[in-house]
Amino acid sequence: YLAVRAYTQPNSNGLGGGFGRLSPKMSVTLKETVLPPPELTSVIASGSQSIKLTWTAPKGTDIILGHYKAECYRPGQTNAERTRLVNSQFLSVEIAYLLPNTLYECAVIAYLRENSKALGDAWTPSRRSSPIRTWPGNPFEPTDITATAVNSTAVQINWKAPLISNGDITKYQVIVYDSKGVQQNIYTETGRDVYSSLLTGFKPFTT
């Protein structure tokens, strides 16, 4: 039980003042313990758009967990990019729909079962992981493509890099089809800064 009373300072001669009456007593029930955080044991990129988290449960004999929430953030952000709810029986989850070739920091939050006698609706997060980069993904298609017949048997093709690379582009392929859509040949241009190719060996006056 708790009560509060006020105190007034005596005058300069040390007279008067003192404590007043106590407030009505109030009862307070203490929580039995503090909910320990879960601990991340493994955070690895599992694909170009996914990261897998593994953790250990909070330590405590009287703790009845309700669920976990796994989250991944961009470094420096406070709002999670993606989250997943996980039943308390499981200690791992894969968070999907992330961006390729992108750094993330991840964490897992433990929630007690609702109306737990020990801690009410308490929750506690793990520490954030060190930055994890998702795998590179497939690039978007090249842009501003132009093709010009140089002579009767050669074509000059030019293009610009994709707007989104999803990684480090190291080469381009130029694929040739006939007018019926049947693939005829593949020309490979290596080098990330190569944006043109001269294609030769065509039959004159063909499309």
N, C-alpha and C positions, 0 to 999 in steps of 0.2 A: 504494500500500500504506500502511496505517496501523498504528501501534502505540501503546500507552499505558504509561506508567510512573508510579509514585507518588513523592512527595517528603515527607521528614520534616524538621521544623524542628530545627536544632541547639539545644543547651542554652543557658542564659543566658551562658555563657562562649564561645559560638560554636563549641563542640566537638560532634563527632558529626553525625548526621543526613545528609541527602543523598538523591539519587535511587536508587531500586531498579532491579531488572532490568526490561527491556522485556517487554511481553506479546508473544505470537506475532503476527506480521504478518498483517493481513487485507487482502484485495484488495477494491476497490470500483470498479465501473464507473459513471462519471458519465453522466447523461442528456445527450444532445447539445444539447438546447435546452429552453426553457420553452414550453409550448403557449400561444400567444396566444389571447385570447378572440375570439369572433365579435362583430360590432358590429351592433346593431339600426339599420336605416335608416328603417323605417316601422312604426308600430303604429297601426292604425285600427279603429274599430268597423265591422263589415261587416253587422250585423244586430242584432236585439233579443237574440240569444243567441250572438253570435259576434264574434270579434276576429281580424283578419288581421295576421300578423307577417311582415316581410321583413328580411333581414340579409345581411351580407357574411361570407365564409368567413374563418377565421383565416389570417393571413399567415405563410407559411413554405414553403420549397421541399421540405423533407424530411418534411412532415406528411402522413400518410395517415389521413384521417378515416373513422370507421366510421358514425356517424349523429349527428343532432341530436335534442335533446329540447326542445320549446317548452312553456312553462308560463305560466299566468296565476294570480295571487294576488289575494286581497283586500288592500287596503292595510294594512300592519302585520303581516300573517300571514307565517309561515315555511313553511307547508305549502301546496302548490299546490292550487287548486280543480280545475283541469283540466290535462291534459298531452297532448301528441301527439308520437310518435316520427316522425322524418323522415329519409329516406335522404340521405346526404351529397351526392348530386347536386343536391338541391333547396335553395333558399335562401328559401323562403316557405312558410307554412302557415296554415290557418284553424283556430282553436280554437273548437269549438262546445259546445253544452249549458251555456252560461253563463246567469246570471240577467239578465233585462231591466232596463234603467235602473239599472245597478249599476257602481260603479267597480272597475277592476282594474288591477294592475300586471303587466306581462309581461316575460319574459326567454327567452333561448334558450341552451342548453348544448351545447357541442361535445364529442364523445367520439372519441378515437382508435380506430382499428381494433384489435381485441384482439391482444395480443402484438406491438404495434408495437416495433421495435427501438429507435426513438429515445426513446420516452416511456412505454413500457409501456401501462398502461390509464388514462392520464391523461385528465382532462376539465377543462373550464373554462367558466364561465358569462359571459354578457354582463352589462352593467349592466341593472338593471330600468328599464323605461320609466316615463315620467311617468304618472299615473293616467289611464286611458281609460274613458269611460262607454259601456256598450252602449246601443243604441237603446231607446226606450220600447217596451213590448209591449202586448198586449191585456190589459185588466183582467179580473179574475175577476167572476163575476156578483154583482149587488147582493144584500143579505141582508135578512131580516126584512120581507119584502114583505107588505103588507096592502091589501085593496081593499074599500071599503064603498060601497053604493048610497046616495047622498045624497037623491035623489028619483027620479022616474020616468024621467028622461033624463040623469042625471049620476052619475058614480062618482068617489070620492076614493081615490087610491092613494098609499101611503107606502112608503118603503124606507130602508135604511141603505147606507152605502158598502160596496163590496167589501172583503173582508178583505185582499186583495192588489191594489194598484192597477197595479203595473208601470209607473208613470209619473204624470203630472199629469192627473187627471180634470177635464175642463172642461165636460162636459155629459152628460146622460142622455137616452135615448130610451125612450118608453113606446109599445109596439106593441099594437094591439088586434086580436084575432081573433074570428071568430064561433064558434059551437058546433061547426062542422065543421072548424075549424082553418084557415080561409081568412083571410088578412090583410085587415083592413078599413081601418086608418088608422095613422099614425105621429104621435105627439105628441113634440116635441123640447123638453126643458127645458135651457136653457143656464145655466151657472153651476155651479161646483164644489160649492157648498154647498146646492144645491136637492135636497131629498129627498122631495118630494111633488108631486102634480099633480091638478088637478080636471079630469076629462074630461067633456065635455058633448056633446050632440047624439045620444044613443042613442035607439033606439026603445023605447017603454015595454014593460015586461014581457018582456024578451029576455035571453038569456045570452050 
